[in-house]
Every structure is written in C-alpha cells, then in structure tokens.
Amino acid sequence: MSCVLPGTPESLAEKEHQLSTMISQLISLREQLLAAHDEQKKLAASQMEKQRQQMELARQQQEQIARQQQQQLLQQQHKINLLQQQIQTTQAALQQDMVRAYWIIQGWSQAAADNSPSSPFIWHFSSRAYE
C-alpha cells in the first residue's frame, strides 16, 4: 500500500472510492433486506391462506357431520315411529285376543256350570279335537 498524504487529490480519490464501495455495500444490503422482507410477507400470506383453507375445511367437515347426525336422527325417529305403530297394532290385536279368551272362558264356565255334555259350545270345541 502506498503512502497517500492527507488532503492530496490521491487521498480524496481513495476516500471517494471507499465511500463508493460502502454505498454499494449499503445498497446491496438494503436490497437483500427488502427481498427478505418481501419473502417473509409472502410466507406469512401463504401461511394465512393455508390456515384459512384449514378453517374452511374444518367448517365444511363440521357441517357434514351435523347433516349426517341430523339424517341419523331422522332415521331413528322413523324407526321409533314404526315400532310405536307395531306396538299399537300388537296391543290392539292382544286386546281382541283377550276379549275372545274372556268369552271363551265365560263359555267354558257356563258349560261347566251346566255340566251338560250336549251343550253346543262344548260339542263345537270337543269336535275340533278329533279333526
């Protein structure tokens, strides 16, 4: 390195060169920082979009689950209604059978009270036993 005297045109040129180099380095650093900042903004926007999409997907899944549960509930209610109808039908038939059984028992009781083997009621049931 040569010895440059302060205040000479060579020293001023050297300082200008150093300043120019430093300015170039600062401009380069500024561009790198701006690029990194832009990249960070893009990454944040991408993450926000992914999060929005995930939230939308979760909302859609919840709605689908709610629809499925509602459909299952309707199906179960329909089955309950069918079973209730079957129970009512069975109860009505059972009541009719109980009324018939009551009258049959009443007939047997009457026949036993009459103690009459020739009673048409007894003959009707006893003839069935031989068929």
Secondary structure, DSSP 4 states (H G I P E B T S, - for coil): -----TTSHHHHHHHHHHHHHHHHHHHHHHHHHHHHHHHHHHHHHHHHHHHHHHHHHHHHHHHHHHHHHHHHHHHHHHHHHHHHHHHHHHHHHHHHHHHHHHHHHHHHHHHHHHT-TT-HHHHHHHHHTT-
